[in-house]
Amino acid sequence: MSNSPTPARKPQDPHMILSGDCDGDRFRLRRQDRGMLPTKLSTTSPKSVYSLSIQPNSFPKLTVVMSMALSIVASRCVIVRGFSPVPSRRSAFGVQIAKRKHEDLAKVLFSTKTNATETTAPSTNPTDTSRVASYPFAEVEPKWQKYWMEHKTFRTPERTMDDVENNKPKKYVLDMFPYPSGAGLHVGHPEGYTASDVMARYWRMKGYDVLHPIGWDSFGLPAEQFAIQTGTQPAETTTRNIANFKRQLQMLGFSYDWEREIATTDIEYVKWTQWIFLQLFHKGLAAQSEVSVNWCPALGTVLANEEIINGLSERGGHPVERVPLRQWVLKITEYADRLLDGLEGLDWPTGTLTAQKQWIGRSLGSRIEFEVMSPSNNIVTSEEGEEEEPKTITVFTTRPDTLLGVTYVTLAPEHPLVSEVTTEGQREVVQAYVEETQRRSDLDRTAAKEKTGVFTGGYAIHPLDSSIHVPIWVADYVLGSYGTGAVMAVPAHDVRDFEFAKNFDLPIKWVVAPEDAAASNEAEEAAFTDEGVLINSGPFDGLTTEEAKTAITQKLEELGKGGAEITYKLRDWVFSRQRYWGEPIPIYFPVDFPEGMDPATQDPRLEDCDFVIRYDQPIPVKEEDLPLPLPVMEDFQPGNDPAGCLARAKDWRYFFQDQEWFARETNTMPQWAGSCWYYFRFTDSKNEQQAFSLEADATWMPVDLYVGGAEHAVLHLLYARFWHQVLHDSGYTIHPEPFQKLVHQGMILGSDGEKMSKSRGNVVNPDDIVREQGADALRLYEMFMGPLEAVKPWQTNQVSGVVRFMHKVYNVVSSSAANRKTEMDNETLRIMHKTMKKVTEDIENMSFNTAISTLMVYNNHLQSLKEIPIEAAEKLALMVSPFAPHLGEECWSLLGHDRSLAYEPWVQHDEELCVDETVTMGIQVNGKARGEVTVSVDADQDTVFAAAKEVERVQRFIEGKDIIKVIYVPGRILNIIAK
């Protein structure tokens, strides 16, 4: 071997700052800006494997170091290159480096990086680094996108009931379809779309019928606000935004079936959304109710709690107030148990399952009634002096065992009894408090650290002891929309009640103690919330928590003051929006005129017309009259009228029919509506007679893989499941649940570690990445950044690592195509089959980053060969294609194939070829590592021991000593005990 040092790199590339040389068993590294690096090189006999470590403080800014993986075949090792961020939490960066010849070792470690902008003819010798061709992505990607579009490569196959009966496999792969904003995509958006596309392409090659559609969630408040700000119609801005999003998605090479594209704003789609609403209405699940809501006059709409921050709207920062409004409500609570039970058996993230269960919030407890006292005595009387039925405050609790620890009762400010229980002396302060609370959202109230409230002056009678008069307070931490809007406060055993009692100096009575310390806890400085035994509870003293729950609940039932009950945290779904850009609700109402007036002579569209809209008599639009479209309005800005801006479209709102006047509903549906059922429409998107057919449901549903952000872990998924279960009960689907497997991609942050947003200036446009480095580079990088579900910061400068990988793949395949070698050596054959097995397993597990790493290792091995077998290159092209489809197609074409590889059979490994023939084992002497040996995988103890005695370092430690014992763990270690 040569003793001459390997030339150092020239400083033309800022990343290539390593140089080094090999001299016998010595290996030296130096950095051009620092000189020699502290390294440690160790080797064992036979001298074929070297271990190199570098201290991390030597390369704090080095992002491309050297080999990161090692492939061992038989008794020989091969050099493997890769790229990895420098680890910052390890004592040293270590890598095993294999050598065949030191010349090759140095050449591979210190070869010059290829510039992505250069174009050089590929060398037919892959080890010749002097002529490395760049992958011409700017030409290749448009070419294959055009091919896919012209050949309709990803058109969904038609499935029939015969396919179902014959168990022909299918995969329905669905993304949570995007809202087409005016800003377009940023690089965080394609992560989930790329993941689902990898799976769709993989499953096609595995022989599945694949449905992989895309559409647009295009109704909603943001589109309307943008239209108002720009002075354009929402329909126009939405159409432009969709066109831009579509361009970007097609630019990234996603294998969507564009023939099934839908938008929730399409009038045919609106028709069937309205049809589903009518099914809910006919089943009594859609009804009107007066609901206390978050009304924003400036936005002219009702806002969800999550859309309010510190009493102001999240969008625009406008004041929000709580007011009662007539609203359409969907009775999702009637499906609470079904929604809870349906989660069993779903392949969903544990956190999402937990979030759904908590949102539904099924609780088993007791209903307890506190009778209200009049301000002056125990008897409630009417204004005429007659005795009235006593008012009662109903509470629900999961801890009835603490009932005798109640020291006050708290009402929500919006509770209907607040006014009645308030004394005249307290009325002014209570009223002011209630008005102040109305300006805050439920979310603000529950999140507030400081507990506020006021005493009403009223009292309630304790249900188990009439001599106890419990003061009644009003406090904002109690919500009228949750439970009964009232709580029995037990400050000794509830953290929230304890803080409130401490704040207002209210009494605290301890009634539960730990089982091993059944004594008074009056000196405690915190609430005791665990289970225990009862104290200070009269006849119930000494009972355990569970025993007391049963006993006290039975006592309440005997007294007629309560009983066992199941409640849910889930509230009915307020479905109305007072905005323009949403689906019109297909309901109208009769219009009444003063008695004696002939409707034919009246016109409610006129200002001076006297009439009443009978909201108590809703009439559904006939199904044959659907869709009910939005009117075109020049002024669709919100106003102060809670009826919404559609109330101003009088020619649309009022109509004369059968000698009667009617008024349409002017509320519109929320943005959630269209996304509740779009997965059904994709199965039968061109059906003009039905939302979807029973055959489409039977052949494609349920969704096999649903990919989207964790921010939709509750509401969207819960609402969609509710609609689905209603349609299931109505016989429109045979499947009880819509989404079998759910995956949440992690958020991609800006390079500053913050969420990407215009205000932070950290948004990266995918158009820039595609223009400079290609769509496949973006796809590969996003899948290579880390585990799919992890949160990851974007680093544009690291995209170059996958770009180099793409160039190398292109060169390997080009070289193979030129040489057309058919024979394959045993080492390459085994590496190929191991790679096929690992990549397949990783894709099945959606571990895309490790699959790409494995492909890098495989490609590096092929690159080290003098001639690359054509079969090895073909397998590489097939395996790369789900991640980098343009590159995969181009490589497949270079290898002589005249059609797309989209439906080529996926690679198949031979398990026998994936088993190593040899294994490298550690040798210990008296428990300390002294060397390694490479032996056959089925070598027995005697064989390994014999090989160990040939290792020079082992010899030194056993020479002249007696071998007391040999401990052998097959395939792992041999420990020699010597004295």
Summary of the structure (lengths in Angstrom):
residues: 979
radius of gyration: 36.1
end to end distance: 39.9
largest distance: 124.6
contacts: 3162
relative contact order: 0.11
helix: 35%
strand: 21%
